[in-house]
Amino acid sequence: MGTKTWDGGATGNWNVSSNWSPAGVPVTGDDVVINTAGCTVTLDEHIGGGQTNTGLGSLTITTGKLYTNDGSNRMLTVTGATSIASGGTLDCTGSDIYLGVALYASTPSLDVDGTGIFIGGTGATHNIGNIQMKTSAVVTLTSGVTTLSTRNTNSYGMFYRNGGTFNHGSGKLVFNETTSSDNRILLRNATTFNEVEVNVGSGKSLSMYTFGDGGYLVTMADNLIITSGIFNTTNAEDATDSDLTVTGYCDVTGAGTLTLNGSTVSVAALRCKSGAAVTQDSDGTLELATGSNFGGTEGSA
């Protein structure tokens, strides 16, 4: 394994040996750095002579753009960390991606910083260990399903937003880390997700840690589904209750628990199935708003 740095090249073709320094197309396990301003690198054929998966060790984009699709699904796998800095863009439109899926480390699986841009695109399946976005970064999730499977060991964060612009992409975000007992959504900005599913394992928790006076509002533009584990609206470190609005329905099933604490929570419909639980403190507020119900198909208007 080694480090391959993009040199540019007139064609922008990943599979041209002379476009890399040292010369040679990256192979499975290589670390890849793209740092040429204004360039676009396109995965216009399968990597490494017919492979359907890149299998990179790590990926760093300091400036320039990596585009994974030329009209076909070019699968991208990075086993280590992916870092997008100011001036860098990773455009995964239409491609299935796997970024640091099993990376339990102080380095985020996907780190978008400065003015870096991550574009999830349309209809793809994205599996990412965890996401961190900071400063003026722009992160747009796929309209398909994004599954987060690990946490940053420094912050316990599976999703950490400290500035920047976040777009949910009208897709589904699944929190699926079942190994650790304490996982967190860390937010320093009011944030809107679309549909969210919590599946962190029986007895384990996913907490909303929103910073600021009284916390920032977290909104689900669609539904909240808790299939296993505890979804907790309180920051345990300073006992800050975070407000939550679910525009669609909230369905607590199986071994799921919704812990509302003293938060102000609004949902369009609420269901707690056998074996599940919903708890709330005496100073909390739960509003059942109009908009959806569980008659017939779940979530039908």
NUTIDO-847108 format. One record per atom (N, C-alpha, C): x, y negated, z negated. Coordinates in steps of 0.2 Angstrom, whole numbers, plus 2048, in hexadecimal, padded with zeros to 3 digits. Each point is the difference from the previous one (the first is absolute). Example, Ala and Ser with C-alpha at 12.3 -4.5 7.8 and 13.67 -1.06 7.14 Angstrom:
residues 2
84281C7D9
7FC7FA800
8047FA800
7FE7FB804
8047FA7FF
7FC7FB7FD
This chain:
residues 301
804806800
7FC7FA800
8047FA800
7FE7FA803
8047FA800
7FB7FA801
8037FA801
7FC7FA801
8007FE807
7FB7FF803
7FF7FE807
7FD7F9800
8047FB804
7FE7F9800
7FE7FE807
7FA7FE801
7FE7FE807
8047FA802
802801807
8057FB803
7FC7FC805
7FA801801
7FC7FD805
7FF804806
8037FE806
7FF803806
7FA7FD804
801800806
7FB7FD805
7FA804800
8008067FF
7FA804801
7FC8007FA
8037FF7FA
7FC8017FA
7FE8077FE
803805803
7FF807800
8048037FA
7FC8037FB
8038047FB
805805802
7FE804805
804806802
8067FE805
8027FA800
8067FF804
8067FF7FB
805805801
8058007FB
8047FA7FF
8017FC806
8047FA7FF
7FC7FA7FD
7FA8017FE
7FC7FB7FC
8028007F9
8048057FE
8018017F9
8077FF7FE
8027FE7FA
8078007FE
8008037F9
8058057FF
804803806
7FB803805
803801806
7FC803806
7FD8077FE
7FA800802
7FC8077FF
7F97FF7FD
7FB803803
7F97FF7FD
8008037F9
7FC7FD7FC
7FF8027F9
7FD807800
8038057FB
7FD8067FF
7FD8017FA
7FD8067FE
7FD8017FA
8047FE7FA
7FE7FC7FB
8047FF7FA
8047FA801
8017FD806
8047FA801
7FC7FA7FC
8047FB7FE
7FD7F97FE
8017FC806
7FA7FC801
8007FC806
7FF7F97FE
8047FB803
7FF7F97FE
7FF7FC807
7FB7FC800
7FE7FC806
8017F97FD
8057FC803
8017F97FE
8027FB805
7FD801806
8017FC806
7FA7FB801
8017FA7FF
7FA7FB800
7FD801807
7F9800800
7FC7FF806
7FF807804
8048057FE
7FF806804
7FA8047FE
7FE804804
7FB8057FF
802807802
8008057FB
802806801
7FA805801
7FF803805
7FA804801
801808800
7FD8037FC
800808801
7FC802806
803800806
7FC801806
801807802
8038047FC
800808801
8028037F9
7FF806800
8028037F9
8078007FF
8017FF7FA
8077FF7FE
804806800
807800802
804805800
7FF806805
7FD7FE806
7FF805805
7FB8057FF
7FA7FD7FE
7FA804800
7FD8017F9
8047FD7FB
7FD8017F9
7FA7FB800
7FB8027FC
7FA7FD7FF
8007FB7FA
8068007FC
8007FD7FA
8077FD7FF
8017FA7FE
8077FD800
8048037FA
7FD8017FA
8048037FB
8067FC7FD
7FF7F9800
8067FC7FE
8018007F8
8067FF7FE
8028007F9
7FD7F97FD
8027FB803
7FD7F97FE
7FF7FC806
7FC7FB7FF
7FF7FB806
8007F97FD
8057FC803
8007F97FE
7FF7FB806
7FB7FC800
7FF7FB805
8017F97FD
8067FD802
8017F97FD
7FE7FB805
800801806
7FD7FB805
7FF805806
7FB7FD804
7FE804806
7FA8057FE
7FD804805
7FA803800
801808802
7FE8047FC
7FF807802
7F9802801
7FF802806
7F9802802
800807802
7FB8047FC
800807801
7FC803805
7FC7FC804
7FC803805
8007FC806
800804806
8007FD806
7F9803804
7FB8017FC
7FA803803
7FF8077FD
8058037FD
7FF8077FD
8028007F9
7FE8057FC
8028007F9
8078027FF
8057FC7FE
8078027FF
8008007F9
8008067FD
8018017F9
8067FD7FD
8007FD7FA
8067FD7FD
8008037F9
8068037FE
8018027F9
8067FD7FE
8007FD7FA
8067FE7FC
8008037F9
8058047FF
8008047F9
8027FB7FB
8047FB801
8027FC7FB
7FC7F9800
8037FA7FF
7FD7FA7FF
8007FD807
7FA7FC801
7FF7FC806
8007F87FE
8047FC802
8017F97FE
7FF7FC806
7FB7FB7FF
7FF7FB806
8017F97FD
8057FD802
8027F97FD
7FE7FB805
8017F97FE
7FE7FB804
802800807
7FB7FF805
802801807
7FF807802
7FF8057FC
7FF806802
7F8802801
7FF805804
7F9802801
800808802
7FC8047FC
7FF807802
7F8800802
7FF802806
7FA800803
7FE807802
7FB8037FC
7FF807800
7F9802804
7FE7FB804
7FA801803
7FF806803
7FB8047FE
7FE806803
8048067FF
8057FF7FB
8058067FF
7FF8027F8
801807800
8008037F9
8077FE7FD
8007FE7FA
8067FF7FD
8018037F9
8068017FE
8028037F9
8067FD7FE
7FF7FB7FB
8057FC7FD
8018017F9
8068047FE
8028017F9
7FA8037FC
7FD805803
7FA8047FD
8028037F9
806802800
8028047F9
8067FC7FD
8007F9801
8067FC7FD
7FE7FD7FA
8028047FA
7FF7FD7F9
8077FC7FF
8007FA800
8067FC7FF
7FE7F97FF
8057FC7FE
7FF7F97FE
8007FC806
801803806
8007FD807
7F9802802
7FC7FB802
7F9801803
800804806
7FB805802
800803806
8007FC806
7FB7FB7FF
8007FB805
8007F97FD
8057FC802
8027FA7FC
7FF7FA806
7FB7FC800
8007FA804
8017FA7FD
8057FC802
8027FA7FC
8017FA805
8017FA7FD
8017FA804
7FA7FF804
802800807
7FA7FF805
7FF806804
8038067FD
7FF806803
7F9802802
7FF804805
7F9802802
7FF808801
7FB8037FD
7FE807801
7F9800803
800803806
7F9800803
7FE808801
7FB8017FC
7FD807800
7FD802806
7FC7FC804
7FD801806
7F98047FF
7FE803805
7FA803801
7FF808800
7FC8027FB
7FE807800
8068057FE
8067FE7FE
8058057FF
7FF8037F9
8048057FE
8018037F9
8077FE7FE
8007FC7FA
8067FE7FD
8018027F9
8068047FF
8018027FA
8077FD7FD
7FF7FC7FB
8057FC7FD
8018017F9
8068017FD
8018017F9
7FD7FA7FC
8027FA801
7FD7FA7FD
8027FA804
7FD7FB7FF
8007FA804
8027FA7FB
8057FC802
8027FA7FC
8007FA805
7FC7FB7FF
8007FA805
8017FA7FB
8057FB803
8027FA7FC
8007FA804
8017FA7FD
8017FA803
7FB7FE806
802800806
7FB7FE805
7FF806805
8018067FE
7FF806804
7F9800802
7FF804806
7F9802802
800807801
7FB8037FC
7FF807801
7F9801802
7FF804805
7F9802803
800807800
7FB8037FD
800808800
7FC802806
801806801
7FC803806
7F98017FF
7FC800805
7F9801800
7FE8077FE
805804800
7FF8077FE
8008017F9
8048057FE
8018027F9
8087FF7FE
8017FC7FB
8077FF7FD
8008037F9
8048057FF
8018047FA
8067FE7FC
8007FE7FA
8067FF7FC
8018057FB
806803800
8018067FC
8058007FB
8047FA7FF
8058007FB
7FF7F97FD
8057FE7FB
8007FA7FD
8077FD7FF
8017FA800
8077FD7FF
8018017F9
8068037FE
8028027F9
8017FA7FC
8027FA803
8017FA7FC
7FA7FD7FD
7FA800804
7FA7FD7FF
7FA8047FF
801807801
7FB804800
7FB7FF806
8017FB804
7FC7FE805
7FF804806
7FA802802
7FF803806
7FE7FB806
7FD7FA7FE
7FF7FA804
8027FA7FC
8057FC803
8027FA7FC
8007FA805
7FC7FC7FE
7FF7F9804
8027FA7FC
8067FD802
8027FA7FD
8017FB805
7FA7FD803
8007FB805
7FF803807
8007FC805
7FF803807
7F9800801
7FF803806
7F9801803
7FE807801
7FB8037FD
7FE807800
7FA800804
7FF805805
7FA801804
7FF8087FF
7FA8017FE
7FE8087FF
7FF803806
7FF7FD806
7FF803807
7FA804800
7FB7FF7FC
7FA804800
8018077FF
8058037FD
802807800
7FF8027F8
8018067FF
8008037FA
8078017FC
8007FE7FA
8068007FC
7FF8067FB
805805800
7FF8057FB
8068007FB
7FF8007FA
8058017FB
8008077FE
806803801
800808800
8068027FC
8027FC7FB
8068027FC
7FE8047FA
801807800
7FD8047FB
8068037FB
8067FD801
8058037FC
8017FC7F9
8007F9801
8017FC7FA
7FA7FE7FC
8007FE7FA
7FB7FF7FC
7FD7F9800
8057FB802
7FE7F9800
8027FD807
7FB7FE804
8017FD807
7FD7FA800
8027FB804
7FE7F97FF
7FF7FD807
7FB7FC801
7FF7FB805
8027F97FD
8057FD802
8037FA7FE
7FF7FA804
7FC7FB7FE
7FE7FB804
8017F97FD
8037FC804
8017F97FE
7FC7FB804
7FB803803
7FC7FC805
7F9803800
7FB7FD801
7F9803801
800804806
7FE806800
801804806
7FA804801
7FF801807
7FA804802
802806804
7FE8067FD
801806804
7FA802804
800805804
7FA802803
7FD8067FC
800806802
7FE8067FC
8068027FD
7FF8027F9
8058037FC
7FE8067FD
805805800
7FE8077FD
8068017FB
7FE8017FA
8058027FA
8008077FF
806803801
8008087FF
8078017FD
8017FE7FA
8068007FC
8018067FB
7FB804800
8008067FC
7FD8007F9
7FD8057FE
7FC8007FA
8057FD7FA
7FD7FB7FC
8037FE7FA
8057FB802
8027FE806
8057FB802
7FD7FA802
8037FA800
7FD7FA801
8037FC806
7FC7FC803
8027FB804
7FD7F97FE
8047FB7FD
7FE7FA7FD
8017FA805
7FC7FC7FF
8007F9804
8047FB7FB
8067FE802
8047FB7FD
8007FA804
7FC7FB7FE
7FF7FA803
8037FB7FC
8047FB802
8047FC7FC
7FC7F9801
8027FB7FB
7FD7FA800
7FB7FF7FA
7FD7FB7FF
7FB7FE7FB
7FA804801
7FF8067FD
7FA803801
800805805
805800804
801805806
7FD7FD806
802803805
7FD7FE807
7FA805802
7FB7FE804
7FB804802
802805805
7FE8067FF
801806805
7FA802803
7FF800806
7FA801804
801806804
7FB805800
800805805
7FA7FE805
8027FF807
7FB7FD805
7FC806802
8018067FE
7FC806801
7FF8047FA
8028067FF
7FE8047FB
8068027FB
7FF8027FA
8058027FB
7FE8077FE
804805802
7FF8077FE
8058037FB
7FE8027FB
8058037FB
7FF8077FF
804804803
7FF808801
8048037FA
8057FE7FD
8048027FB
8047FB7FC
8018017FA
8047FB7FC
7FC7FA7FE
8037FB7FD
7FD7FA7FD
8027FA804
7FB7FC802
8017FA803
7FE7FB7FB
8067FC7FE
7FF7FB7FA
8017F9802
7FB7FC7FE
8017F9802
8047FB7FB
8038037FB
8047FC7FC
807802800
8047FA800
8078007FF
8028027F9
8038067FF
8018037F9
8067FC7FD
8047FD804
8067FC7FD
7FE7FA7FC
7FB7FC803
7FE7FA7FC
7F88007FF
7FD806801
7F98007FF
7FC7FC805
8027FD805
7FD7FC805
7FA804804
7FA7FE7FF
7FB803804
7FF7FD807
800804805
8007FE807
7F9800803
7FD7FB803
7FA800802
800804807
7FA804801
800804806
7F9800803
8007FF807
7FA800804
800805805
7FB805800
7FF805805
7FA7FE804
8017FE807
7FB7FE804
7FB806802
803806800
7FC806802
7FF8047F9
800806801
7FE8047FA
8068037FC
7FF8017FA
8068037FC
7FD8077FE
804805802
7FE8077FF
8068037FB
7FE8027FA
8058047FC
7FE8077FF
804804803
7FF807801
8058057FC
7FE8067FF
8048057FE
8047FE7F9
806800800
8047FE7FA
8027F9800
7FC7FC803
8017F9801
7FE7FC7FA
8037FA7FE
7FE7FC7FB
8017F9802
7FB7FC7FF
8007F8801
8007FD7FA
8057FC7FE
8017FD7FA
8007F8801
7FA7FD7FE
7FF7F9802
8037FB7FA
8018037FA
8027FB7FB
7FC7FA7FF
8037FA7FF
7FC7FA800
8007FC806
801803806
8007FD806
7F97FE803
8007FB804
7FA7FF803
800804807
7FB804801
800805805
7F97FF804
800800806
7FA800804
801806806
7FB804800
7FF805805
7F9800803
800802806
7F9801804
7FC8067FE
8048057FE
7FC8067FD
8068047FC
7FD8047FB
8058037FC
7FD8077FF
804805800
7FE8077FF
8068047FC
7FE8037FB
8048047FC
7FE807800
804804803
7FE807801
8028057FA
7FD806800
8028047FB
8078017FF
8037FF7F9
8078017FF
8047FA800
7FD7FA803
8037FA800
7FE7FB7FB
8037FB7FF
7FE7FB7FB
8017F9802
7FC7FB7FD
8017F9801
7FF7FD7F9
8067FC7FE
8007FD7F9
8017F9801
7FD7FC7FB
8007F9800
8017FD7F9
8047FB7FF
8007FD7F9
7FA7FB7FF
7FF7FE7FA
7FA7FC7FE
8007F9803
8067FE802
8007F9803
801800808
7FF806802
800801808
7FA7FE803
8007FF807
7FA7FE803
7FF805806
7FB803801
7FF805806
7FA7FD804
8007FE806
7FB7FE804
7FF805806
7F9802800
7FE805806
7FD7FB805
8047FE805
7FE7FB805
7FC804806
7FC7FC804
7FD803805
805801806
7FE805805
804801806
800807802
8018057FB
800807803
7FD8047FA
7FF806802
7FD8057FB
803807802
7FE8057FC
802807801
7FA804803
7FB7FD803
7FB804803
802802807
7FF807801
802803806
808800800
8027FE806
808800800
8037FB7FC
8058027FC
8037FC7FB
8027F9804
7FE7FB7FC
8027FA803
7FC7FD805
7FB803802
7FC7FE805
7FC7F97FE
7FF7FC804
7FD7F97FE
7F98017FE
